[in-house]
Amino acid sequence: MDSEMIMRELEALGKERTKKIYISNGAREPLFGVSTGDMKPLARKIKINQPLAEQLYATGNYDAMYFAGVIADPKAMTMADFERWMDTAYFYMLSDFVVAVTLAEADIAQEVADQWSISGEELRMSAGWSCYCWLLGNRPDREFSESKIASMLETVKNRIHDSPERTKYAMNNFIYTVGTSYLPLHDKAVEIAKAVGPVEVQKDKAKSKFLNASDNIQKVVVKGQLGFKRKHVRC
């Protein structure tokens, strides 16, 4: 199947209700409104195809960009490739759930995420911290430097309340993920979560909400699910 055929398939799978949900979260035209579940049969047909993924991502169509992440070959992508994808990731569902997720399966994941997390750009920082969440929630604890993750927790404690909105979400999720999926620093993550307290984020001009990593970590403790690891990062 070529990119034009894929686009026709995606358009046929689109639903107006799903499209409205995506737009309410920041997506913009062009898009069809395809649910991730409806993409799975198509993904099984295509499997991994990096050239096709590049073509689809370049369309600027949200559904095609998301599908590109599903069929991409992360290990074939360079730092320049990921930078190019981030350049057109215009809202968090692309930065954190397409680019960061794809990066999390690459050998250069930590190297790229480290640069993004200190970039000063809201969505790049969000993608950098989110990538670590995907990594910690999937890869064995031994693949990470305990001192490095501890230092990152301290950075979050000191900067989260003054960070851009989407970066706050990703940083808060980082505390939660360390606390639930990276056992060597569970206690430190609990300590940091308590020190940080509730984090206020603006959802839109009229509303704000509060994120609380401490409460969410405790829920996982109660359920006896500490150390949880996902089998796969991408769907």
C-alpha positions as CSV (number, residue, x, y, z in Angstrom):
1,M,0.0,0.0,0.0
2,D,1.3,3.5,-0.8
3,S,0.6,6.7,1.1
4,E,-2.4,7.7,-1.0
5,M,-4.1,4.3,-0.3
6,I,-3.4,4.7,3.4
7,M,-4.9,8.2,3.4
8,R,-8.1,6.8,1.8
9,E,-8.2,4.0,4.3
10,L,-7.8,6.5,7.2
11,E,-10.5,8.8,5.8
12,A,-12.9,5.9,5.6
13,L,-12.2,5.1,9.3
14,G,-12.8,8.7,10.5
15,K,-15.7,9.6,12.7
16,E,-17.0,13.1,13.3
17,R,-17.4,12.5,17.1
18,T,-13.8,11.4,17.4
19,K,-12.7,14.3,15.2
20,K,-14.4,16.8,17.6
21,I,-12.7,15.2,20.6
22,Y,-9.3,15.6,18.9
23,I,-10.0,19.2,18.0
24,S,-11.1,19.9,21.6
25,N,-7.7,18.7,22.7
26,G,-5.8,20.9,20.2
27,A,-5.8,19.1,16.9
28,R,-6.5,21.1,13.8
29,E,-7.4,20.5,10.2
30,P,-6.6,18.4,8.3
31,L,-7.7,15.4,10.2
32,F,-10.3,12.6,9.9
33,G,-11.0,11.5,13.5
34,V,-9.7,7.9,13.5
35,S,-9.6,6.2,16.9
36,T,-6.3,4.4,17.7
37,G,-8.1,1.1,18.0
38,D,-9.5,1.4,14.5
39,M,-5.9,1.9,13.2
40,K,-4.7,-1.5,14.5
41,P,-5.9,-3.7,11.7
42,L,-4.4,-1.4,9.2
43,A,-1.1,-1.3,11.1
44,R,-1.0,-5.1,11.1
45,K,-1.2,-5.0,7.3
46,I,1.6,-2.5,6.9
47,K,3.9,-3.6,9.8
48,I,7.0,-1.4,10.0
49,N,7.7,0.8,7.1
50,Q,9.9,3.9,7.7
51,P,9.7,5.4,4.2
52,L,5.9,5.2,4.3
53,A,5.9,6.6,7.8
54,E,7.9,9.6,6.7
55,Q,5.5,10.3,3.8
56,L,2.5,10.1,6.1
57,Y,4.0,12.3,8.8
58,A,4.8,15.0,6.2
59,T,1.1,15.3,5.2
60,G,0.3,17.4,8.3
61,N,-2.9,15.3,8.8
62,Y,-3.2,14.5,12.5
63,D,-4.4,10.9,11.9
64,A,-1.7,10.2,9.3
65,M,0.9,11.7,11.6
66,Y,-0.3,9.4,14.4
67,F,-0.3,6.4,12.2
68,A,3.2,7.3,11.0
69,G,4.4,6.8,14.6
70,V,2.7,3.4,14.8
71,I,4.5,2.0,11.7
72,A,7.8,3.9,12.0
73,D,11.1,2.2,12.6
74,P,12.6,4.1,15.6
75,K,16.0,2.4,15.4
76,A,16.4,3.7,11.8
77,M,15.6,7.3,12.8
78,T,18.5,9.7,13.6
79,M,18.5,12.7,16.0
80,A,17.9,14.9,12.9
81,D,14.8,12.8,12.0
82,F,13.3,13.2,15.5
83,E,14.1,16.9,15.5
84,R,12.2,17.2,12.2
85,W,9.2,15.4,13.6
86,M,9.2,17.6,16.6
87,D,9.3,20.7,14.5
88,T,5.8,19.9,13.2
89,A,4.4,18.4,16.4
90,Y,2.1,21.3,17.0
91,F,0.3,20.1,20.1
92,Y,0.8,17.6,23.0
93,M,-0.9,14.6,21.4
94,L,1.8,14.7,18.7
95,S,4.7,15.7,20.9
96,D,4.0,13.3,23.8
97,F,2.0,10.5,22.2
98,V,3.6,10.2,18.8
99,V,7.1,11.6,18.8
100,A,8.0,10.8,22.4
101,V,6.5,7.3,22.1
102,T,8.4,6.6,18.9
103,L,11.6,8.0,20.4
104,A,11.2,5.7,23.4
105,E,11.9,2.7,21.2
106,A,15.1,4.2,19.7
107,D,18.6,3.5,20.9
108,I,19.2,7.2,21.1
109,A,16.2,7.9,23.3
110,Q,17.8,9.1,26.4
111,E,20.3,11.3,24.5
112,V,17.6,13.1,22.6
113,A,15.2,13.3,25.5
114,D,17.9,14.8,27.7
115,Q,18.4,17.7,25.2
116,W,14.7,18.3,24.7
117,S,13.9,18.4,28.5
118,I,16.2,21.4,28.9
119,S,15.4,23.1,25.6
120,G,13.2,25.8,27.0
121,E,10.5,25.0,24.4
122,E,7.2,23.9,25.9
123,L,6.4,20.9,23.7
124,R,10.1,19.8,23.3
125,M,10.4,19.8,27.1
126,S,7.1,18.0,27.4
127,A,8.3,15.4,24.9
128,G,11.6,14.9,26.7
129,W,10.1,14.3,30.1
130,S,7.3,12.1,28.5
131,C,9.9,10.0,26.7
132,Y,11.4,9.1,30.0
133,C,8.0,8.2,31.3
134,W,7.6,5.8,28.4
135,L,11.1,4.5,28.9
136,L,10.8,3.9,32.7
137,G,7.5,2.2,32.2
138,N,8.8,-0.3,29.7
139,R,12.5,-0.9,30.1
140,P,14.3,-2.8,32.9
141,D,15.5,-0.7,35.8
142,R,19.1,-1.7,35.2
143,E,19.1,0.3,32.0
144,F,19.0,3.6,33.9
145,S,21.5,5.5,36.0
146,E,20.0,5.8,39.5
147,S,21.9,9.0,40.2
148,K,20.7,10.5,36.9
149,I,17.1,9.8,37.6
150,A,17.5,11.1,41.2
151,S,18.9,14.3,39.8
152,M,16.0,14.6,37.4
153,L,13.6,14.3,40.3
154,E,15.3,17.2,42.0
155,T,15.0,19.2,38.8
156,V,11.3,18.6,38.7
157,K,10.9,19.6,42.3
158,N,12.7,22.9,41.7
159,R,11.1,23.8,38.4
160,I,7.7,22.2,37.9
161,H,5.6,25.0,39.3
162,D,7.3,27.6,37.0
163,S,7.3,25.5,33.9
164,P,4.9,25.8,30.8
165,E,1.6,24.0,31.1
166,R,2.2,20.9,29.0
167,T,5.7,20.6,30.6
168,K,4.0,20.5,34.0
169,Y,1.9,17.6,33.0
170,A,4.9,15.7,31.7
171,M,7.0,16.5,34.8
172,N,4.2,15.5,37.1
173,N,3.9,12.2,35.2
174,F,7.7,11.7,35.5
175,I,7.4,11.8,39.3
176,Y,4.5,9.4,39.2
177,T,6.3,7.0,36.8
178,V,9.5,6.9,38.8
179,G,7.4,6.3,41.9
180,T,5.5,3.4,40.4
181,S,7.8,1.8,37.7
182,Y,11.4,2.5,38.9
183,L,11.7,0.6,42.1
184,P,15.2,1.9,43.1
185,L,13.8,5.4,43.6
186,H,10.3,4.7,44.8
187,D,10.9,6.3,48.2
188,K,12.6,9.3,46.8
189,A,9.8,9.8,44.3
190,V,7.2,9.7,47.1
191,E,9.3,12.3,49.0
192,I,9.5,14.6,46.0
193,A,5.8,14.2,45.2
194,K,4.9,15.3,48.7
195,A,7.3,18.2,48.5
196,V,5.9,19.3,45.2
197,G,2.3,19.0,46.3
198,P,-0.6,19.8,44.0
199,V,0.4,21.3,40.6
200,E,-2.0,23.8,39.1
201,V,-2.4,23.6,35.3
202,Q,-4.5,25.8,33.1
203,K,-6.7,23.7,30.9
204,D,-8.1,26.7,29.0
205,K,-8.7,30.4,29.7
206,A,-11.6,29.7,32.1
207,K,-10.5,26.6,34.0
208,S,-7.6,25.1,35.8
209,K,-7.0,21.8,37.4
210,F,-4.6,20.3,39.9
211,L,-2.3,17.4,39.4
212,N,-1.2,15.3,42.4
213,A,1.5,12.7,41.8
214,S,1.5,11.8,45.5
215,D,-2.1,10.7,45.6
216,N,-1.7,8.7,42.3
217,I,1.4,6.9,43.5
218,Q,-0.4,5.9,46.7
219,K,-3.2,4.4,44.7
220,V,-0.8,2.1,42.9
221,V,0.8,1.2,46.2
222,V,-2.6,0.2,47.6
223,K,-3.3,-2.0,44.5
224,G,0.1,-3.7,45.0
225,Q,1.2,-2.8,41.5
226,L,4.6,-1.2,42.1
227,G,7.2,-2.1,39.5
228,F,4.7,-2.2,36.7
229,K,6.2,-2.4,33.2
230,R,4.4,-2.2,29.9
231,K,5.1,-5.0,27.4
232,H,5.1,-2.6,24.5
233,V,5.4,1.2,24.2
234,R,3.6,1.7,20.9
235,C,0.1,0.3,20.4
